[in-house]
Amino acid sequence: MGSVSIPFSQVFNSLTGGEVSKTTWEYIIINYRLPKAVMAIIAGMGLSLSGLLMQTLFRNPMAGPFVLGLSSGASLGVAFIILSSGLLPGFLAGVFLSSYGIILASTLGSLLVLLSVLLVAQRLRNTMAILIVGLMFGSFTGAVVNVLTYFSTAQQLQKFTFWAMGNLGGQEWSNIIILAVACTIGIILAAVCIKPLNALLLGERYAKSMGIDFKKVRFIIIISVSLMAGGITAFAGPIAFIGLAVPHMAKLIFKTSDHLVLFWATLLSGAVIVLICDIITQLPGNDLTLPINAVTSIVGAPVVIWLLLRKRKMNYN
């Protein structure tokens, strides 16, 4: 779906190699809409699974894929490129402000925060302390971004704001393949941890009593989340609420805490929900495109509020 109305039969023919009435329709479908749909599926699967891993690892229903500060690190990298572009010569500014320059800056920012968190994790035994460290890294990088925005121009602020809103479109197939490979590795690493994740539901001590190497599992989970959440943020920007809300939706729909079921349920639910959100951002016959973050927040925020209210009732009972 999009601003140009294309009959479903023509879409089907285009995707299956059949004849299409207009070559422009086929070009739009193959080069614009299909990459955007694939990007939505990858983002939904990666962020949702990352949220499930973080919530189980930290035993905190409010944990999301960005609690380790990866999103803030990516924002810091992009902010340095966009908001400091006025200090660079014209040629270099054009190179760094290209889509590849922004992706590279975002990736390096996430990688820097990840390495910092891993170094701290080696020295800390308490998993909750790692959560606090991740939040502190996020606060620090957020403060640096605020300083940069204070001294930036209106045009630079506008470009950075558009990136921060998230965007699934405008991706080349080469970018999608790179992201798909990174997320596939992250999903495989997460699949290795399904059994330990079930043990972690009962606590770190219980998991250790079952013979699980907790430090190794924690390291694998952090790397898995970093590959998925960091990669998606680099290519599509920071997409809010999906990683926080979708794991809870999957638990409600499938009524289980078994990660063997939740693993696949979260992947499926995340892909479907982000696709629906993407459809809402670009309604048929309308030239206006809403930011993906605006729609995901509308879907995710009521779920988080409901969870808080439900948790309060449980505490009183």
C-alpha positions in Angstrom: 0.0 0.0 0.0 1.1 3.6 -0.6 0.3 6.9 -2.1 -0.2 5.3 -5.6 -3.2 3.0 -5.7 -2.2 -0.4 -7.3 -4.7 -3.2 -7.7 -4.0 -6.3 -5.6 -3.9 -8.5 -8.7 -1.1 -6.4 -10.2 0.8 -6.6 -6.9 0.5 -10.4 -6.9 1.6 -10.6 -10.6 4.6 -8.4 -9.8 5.8 -10.5 -6.9 5.2 -13.8 -8.7 6.9 -12.8 -12.0 3.7 -12.3 -13.9 2.7 -9.5 -16.3 2.0 -6.1 -14.9 -0.1 -3.5 -16.8 2.3 -0.6 -16.0 6.1 -0.8 -15.6 5.9 2.1 -13.1 3.8 -0.1 -10.8 6.3 -2.9 -11.0 9.1 -0.5 -10.3 7.3 0.9 -7.2 6.5 -2.5 -5.8 10.0 -4.1 -6.3 12.1 -1.1 -5.4 10.1 0.7 -2.8 7.3 -1.2 -1.2 8.8 -4.7 -1.0 12.1 -3.5 0.6 10.0 -1.5 3.1 7.9 -4.5 3.9 10.9 -6.7 4.4 12.5 -4.1 6.5 9.4 -4.0 8.7 9.5 -7.7 9.1 13.2 -7.7 10.1 12.7 -4.8 12.5 9.6 -6.3 14.1 11.3 -9.7 14.6 14.6 -8.3 15.9 13.3 -5.7 18.3 10.6 -8.0 19.7 13.0 -10.9 20.4 15.5 -8.5 21.8 12.9 -7.2 24.2 12.0 -10.7 25.3 15.7 -11.5 26.0 16.2 -8.4 28.1 13.0 -8.9 30.1 14.0 -12.5 30.9 17.6 -11.7 31.6 16.9 -8.8 34.0 13.6 -10.3 35.2 12.0 -7.0 34.6 8.8 -6.6 32.6 9.6 -3.0 31.8 13.0 -3.8 30.2 13.4 -3.3 26.5 16.0 -3.9 23.8 17.6 -0.4 24.4 18.2 -0.7 28.2 21.9 -1.3 27.5 22.2 2.2 26.0 22.6 0.9 22.4 19.9 3.4 21.0 21.5 6.3 22.9 25.0 5.3 21.5 23.6 5.2 18.0 21.9 8.6 18.5 25.2 10.0 19.7 27.0 8.8 16.6 24.4 10.2 14.3 24.3 13.5 16.3 28.0 13.9 15.9 27.8 13.5 12.2 24.6 15.6 11.5 25.0 18.3 14.2 28.7 18.8 13.6 28.5 18.8 9.8 28.9 22.6 9.7 32.5 22.2 11.0 33.5 19.9 8.1 34.5 20.9 4.6 31.8 20.6 1.9 33.0 17.4 0.4 33.5 15.6 3.7 30.1 16.9 5.0 28.4 15.4 1.9 30.1 12.0 2.5 29.3 11.8 6.2 25.7 13.1 5.7 24.9 10.4 3.1 22.8 7.4 4.1 25.9 5.2 4.4 27.7 7.8 6.6 24.7 7.9 9.0 24.5 4.1 9.1 28.2 3.9 9.8 28.0 6.6 12.5 25.1 4.9 14.2 26.8 1.5 14.1 30.0 2.9 15.6 28.0 4.6 18.3 26.2 1.4 19.3 29.4 -0.6 19.1 31.2 1.9 21.4 28.4 1.6 24.1 28.3 -2.2 23.7 32.1 -2.6 24.3 31.8 -0.3 27.3 28.9 -2.4 28.7 30.8 -5.7 28.1 33.9 -4.4 29.9 31.8 -3.4 32.9 29.9 -6.7 32.8 33.1 -8.6 33.2 33.7 -6.8 36.5 30.1 -7.0 37.8 28.5 -10.2 39.1 25.1 -8.7 39.7 22.9 -8.6 36.5 20.8 -5.7 37.8 24.0 -3.6 38.2 24.6 -4.1 34.4 21.1 -2.8 33.8 21.9 0.3 35.9 25.2 0.8 34.0 23.4 0.6 30.7 20.9 3.2 31.8 23.7 5.4 33.0 25.4 5.1 29.6 22.2 6.1 28.0 21.8 9.1 30.2 25.4 10.2 29.5 25.1 9.9 25.8 21.7 11.6 25.9 23.2 14.5 27.7 26.0 14.9 25.1 23.3 14.8 22.3 21.4 17.6 24.1 24.6 19.7 24.2 25.2 19.2 20.5 21.6 20.0 19.7 21.9 23.3 21.7 24.6 24.5 19.4 23.2 23.2 16.1 21.3 25.0 13.4 17.6 24.6 12.6 18.4 22.6 9.4 20.7 20.2 11.3 18.1 19.8 14.1 15.4 19.0 11.5 17.6 16.3 9.9 18.4 14.7 13.2 14.8 14.8 14.3 13.7 13.0 11.2 16.2 10.3 11.8 15.1 9.9 15.5 11.5 9.4 14.3 12.5 6.1 12.6 12.1 5.3 8.9 11.6 1.9 7.3 11.6 3.1 3.8 14.3 4.2 1.4 16.5 1.2 1.9 18.6 -0.5 -0.8 18.6 -4.3 -1.1 22.3 -4.4 -0.2 21.5 -2.7 3.2 18.6 -5.0 3.9 20.8 -8.1 3.2 23.5 -6.8 5.6 20.8 -6.2 8.3 19.2 -9.6 7.6 22.5 -11.4 8.1 23.2 -9.5 11.4 19.7 -10.3 12.7 19.8 -13.9 11.6 23.0 -14.4 13.6 21.3 -12.7 16.6 18.3 -15.0 16.3 20.5 -18.1 16.1 22.4 -17.0 19.2 19.1 -16.4 21.0 17.8 -19.8 20.0 20.8 -21.4 21.6 19.7 -19.8 24.9 16.1 -21.0 24.9 16.6 -23.6 27.7 18.7 -21.3 29.9 16.1 -18.6 29.5 13.4 -20.9 31.0 15.7 -21.5 33.9 16.4 -17.8 34.4 12.6 -17.2 34.9 13.2 -18.7 38.4 16.3 -16.6 39.1 20.0 -16.6 38.6 20.7 -18.9 41.5 18.2 -21.5 40.3 19.8 -21.4 36.8 23.3 -21.9 38.3 22.0 -24.8 40.4 20.9 -26.5 37.1 24.5 -26.3 35.8 24.0 -23.3 33.5 27.0 -21.2 32.9 25.3 -17.9 33.7 28.1 -15.6 32.6 28.4 -17.3 29.2 24.6 -17.1 28.7 24.5 -13.5 29.7 27.3 -12.7 27.3 25.6 -14.5 24.4 22.3 -12.7 25.2 24.0 -9.3 25.2 25.8 -10.0 21.9 22.5 -11.2 20.4 20.5 -8.2 21.4 23.3 -5.9 20.3 23.4 -7.4 16.8 19.6 -7.2 16.4 18.7 -3.9 18.2 22.0 -2.1 17.2 21.7 -3.1 13.6 18.0 -2.1 13.3 18.7 1.2 14.9 21.6 1.9 12.5 19.5 1.2 9.4 16.0 2.3 10.5 16.6 4.6 13.4 15.4 4.1 17.0 11.9 2.4 16.8 10.1 2.8 20.1 7.9 0.4 22.1 8.0 -2.6 19.9 10.6 -4.4 22.0 8.8 -3.5 25.2 5.2 -4.2 24.3 5.3 -7.2 21.8 6.8 -9.8 24.2 3.9 -9.1 26.6 1.4 -9.3 23.8 2.8 -12.7 22.8 2.5 -13.9 26.4 -1.1 -12.8 26.6 -2.1 -14.3 23.2 -0.3 -17.7 23.7 -0.8 -17.8 27.5 2.6 -19.3 28.2 6.0 -18.4 29.7 7.8 -21.3 27.9 10.5 -19.7 25.7 10.3 -22.5 23.3 6.9 -21.2 22.4 7.5 -17.5 23.1 10.6 -17.5 20.9 8.6 -18.1 17.8 5.5 -16.3 19.0 7.4 -13.1 19.6 9.1 -13.3 16.2 5.7 -13.8 14.5 3.9 -11.2 16.5 6.6 -8.6 16.1 6.7 -9.0 12.3 2.9 -8.7 12.0 2.5 -5.7 14.3 5.3 -3.7 12.7 3.8 -4.5 9.2 0.4 -3.2 10.5 2.0 -0.1 11.9 3.8 0.5 8.6 0.5 0.2 6.7 -1.0 2.8 9.1 1.9 5.2 8.4 1.1 5.2 4.7 -2.6 5.0 4.0 -3.7 4.2 0.5 -4.3 7.2 -1.7 -2.6 9.6 0.8 0.7 11.4 0.1 1.2 12.0 3.9 3.6 9.5 5.6 3.6 9.4 9.4 6.8 8.6 11.3 6.9 4.9 12.3 7.7 5.9 15.9 4.4 7.8 16.2 2.3 4.7 15.2 4.4 2.2 17.3 4.0 4.4 20.3 0.3 4.6 19.9 0.2 0.8 19.8 2.7 0.2 22.6 1.9 2.9 25.1 -1.6 1.5 26.1 0.0 -1.9 26.6 2.6 -0.6 28.9 0.0 1.4 30.9 -2.2 -1.7 31.1 0.7 -3.7 32.4 1.4 -1.1 35.1 -2.2 -1.1 36.2 -2.3 -4.9 36.2 0.9 -5.1 38.3 -0.6 -2.7 40.8 -3.7 -4.9 41.2 -1.6 -8.0 41.7 0.4 -6.2 44.4 -2.7 -5.2 46.3 -4.2 -8.7 46.0 
